[in-house]
């Protein structure tokens, strides 16, 4: 996955999609994805939220 790719939340029954912004590392040992979801805000009200990388899949790659 690269920044700018459209991704899908694998756990979403509605097929929720968003824009992959990049990876974020916490405490030097936990890496997760940052995604700007198209249809919702993060729980803290921000547009970009974190999600386990294993829970998203690429839908459209920016290079297409």
Secondary structure, DSSP 8 states (H G I E B T S, - for coil): --TT-EEEETT-TT--EEEEEEEEEETTTEEEEEEEESS---TTS-SEEEE-GGGEEEEE-TT-
